[in-house]
Amino acid sequence: MTPFLAELIGTAAMILLGGGVVANVVLKDTKGNNGGWIVICTAWALAVFVGVTIAGPYSGAHLNCAVTLANLALGKLDAATAMQYMTAQILGAMIGAFLVWAIYKDHFDRTDDAGAKHAVFCTSPAIRNLPINLLSEIIGTFLLIFTILHFTDAKIDNTTTIGLGSIGAIPVAFLVWVIGLSLGGTTGYAINPARDLGPRIMHALLPIKKKAAFDVTYAWVPIVGPILGALIASALYLTIY
């Protein structure tokens, strides 16, 4: 499998399961309706585990533009490869979001709450305060990237994440889990530009009844915040080590 295809399929699988749990919890008449935040955070962590397991042997399983930008900043990727990875991630996220909509279409049709339907695809703030919302995404992504840099063996080439095979995906899943449980209450913890932008675009394109707007005034936050968080984490890592 090529790195591009690995990033595309891995990201699609992650979004299928991550968006899927949100749909199961928030849409009307599902089996998991009102399952709660712990259910969402747990399934998102496991979704990351699945995506990393699929893509890890072939691309290093970035699945996240912030991770790719950190690798670029650290000199582990060239610009052309980084662009290839990020393109695959956004396209994969769109595919995963489309599949969630296809599976849950009947429940989308029965759900009147436009905000709930929007939440299946992308994040939004619990309290709209853009500077604080941006800070939340910066800090969450900083923690994600800075921690990943510490449990990744720098001596291994960039096609390998931790050197433990599929087991190596477990620390990433735990990390995403605790970020969601602890810091996700403000913005829904995008911590990944592709995870938010790809499904947000798909939400705008799909024929969803009574859907919310694209929300361009907020849509930049889950893109800029993770980028800044990744760059700050990379800079600190380079400074320390």
Residue pairs with C-beta under 8 A, 6 or more apart in sequence:
1 9
1 58
2 58
3 58
3 59
3 60
3 81
3 84
3 85
3 88
3 159
4 59
4 84
4 85
4 87
4 88
5 58
5 88
6 54
6 55
6 57
6 58
6 59
6 61
6 88
7 55
7 59
7 61
7 62
7 63
7 85
7 88
7 89
7 92
8 88
8 89
8 91
8 92
8 95
9 54
9 55
9 92
10 51
10 52
10 54
10 55
10 56
10 59
10 61
10 63
10 92
11 51
11 55
11 63
11 88
11 89
11 92
11 93
11 96
11 194
11 195
11 198
12 92
12 93
12 95
12 96
12 99
13 47
13 50
13 51
13 54
13 96
14 47
14 48
14 50
14 51
14 63
14 92
14 96
14 195
15 47
15 92
15 93
15 95
15 96
15 97
15 100
15 195
15 198
15 199
16 47
16 96
16 99
16 100
17 43
17 44
17 46
17 47
17 50
18 43
18 44
18 47
18 48
18 96
18 195
19 96
19 97
19 100
19 120
19 121
19 199
20 43
20 100
20 103
20 104
21 32
21 35
21 39
21 40
21 43
21 44
21 47
22 40
22 119
22 120
23 30
23 100
23 103
23 104
23 107
23 108
23 120
24 30
24 31
24 32
24 33
24 35
24 104
25 32
25 33
25 34
25 35
25 36
25 39
25 40
26 33
26 111
26 113
26 116
26 119
26 120
27 33
27 104
27 107
27 108
27 110
27 111
27 116
27 117
27 120
28 107
28 110
28 111
28 112
29 107
29 110
30 104
30 107
32 39
37 181
37 184
37 185
38 181
40 180
41 177
41 180
41 181
41 184
42 177
44 176
44 177
44 180
45 173
45 174
45 176
45 177
45 180
46 173
48 63
48 169
48 172
48 173
48 176
49 169
49 170
49 172
49 173
51 61
51 63
52 61
52 63
52 161
52 168
52 169
52 172
52 173
53 61
53 166
53 169
54 61
55 61
55 62
55 63
56 160
56 161
56 165
56 166
56 168
56 169
57 159
57 160
58 159
59 85
59 159
60 71
60 158
60 159
60 160
60 161
61 161
61 169
61 172
62 68
62 71
62 85
62 89
63 89
63 92
63 192
63 194
64 89
64 191
64 192
64 193
64 194
64 195
64 226
65 85
65 86
65 89
65 90
65 192
65 193
65 194
65 226
65 227
66 141
66 144
66 145
66 191
66 192
66 193
66 226
66 227
66 229
66 230
67 144
67 145
67 148
67 230
68 77
68 82
68 85
68 86
68 89
69 82
69 86
69 227
69 230
69 231
69 234
70 145
70 148
70 149
70 230
70 231
70 233
70 234
71 77
71 82
71 158
72 78
72 79
72 82
73 230
73 231
73 234
73 235
73 238
74 149
74 234
74 237
74 238
76 158
77 85
77 158
86 194
89 194
89 198
90 194
90 197
90 198
91 198
92 194
92 198
93 194
93 195
93 197
93 198
93 199
93 202
94 198
94 199
94 201
94 202
96 198
96 199
97 120
97 121
97 198
97 199
97 202
97 203
98 202
98 206
100 120
100 121
101 108
101 120
101 202
101 206
101 208
104 120
108 117
108 120
108 208
108 209
109 209
111 117
112 210
114 210
114 211
114 212
115 124
115 212
117 203
117 208
117 210
117 211
117 212
118 124
118 203
118 211
118 212
118 215
119 188
120 199
120 203
121 199
121 200
121 202
121 203
122 190
122 196
122 197
122 199
122 200
122 203
122 219
122 222
123 187
123 188
123 189
123 190
123 196
123 222
124 187
124 188
124 215
124 218
125 133
125 186
125 187
125 188
125 218
125 221
126 185
126 186
126 187
126 188
127 186
128 218
130 218
130 221
132 186
133 186
133 187
133 218
133 221
133 225
134 221
134 224
134 225
134 228
135 225
136 183
136 186
136 187
136 189
136 225
137 187
137 189
137 190
137 191
137 221
137 222
137 224
137 225
137 226
137 229
138 225
138 226
138 228
138 229
138 232
139 183
139 229
140 179
140 183
140 184
140 187
140 189
140 191
140 225
140 226
140 229
141 191
141 192
141 225
141 226
141 228
141 229
141 230
141 233
142 229
142 230
142 232
142 233
143 175
143 179
143 183
143 229
143 233
144 175
144 176
144 179
144 191
144 229
144 233
145 229
145 230
145 233
145 234
146 233
146 236
146 237
147 175
148 172
148 175
149 233
149 234
149 237
151 162
151 171
152 161
152 162
153 160
153 162
153 163
156 162
156 163
161 168
161 169
161 172
162 168
162 171
176 191
179 189
179 191
180 189
183 189
187 221
187 222
190 196
190 222
190 225
190 226
191 226
191 229
192 222
192 226
193 222
193 223
193 226
193 227
195 222
196 219
196 222
196 223
197 219
197 222
197 223
200 214
200 219
203 211
203 212
203 214
204 214
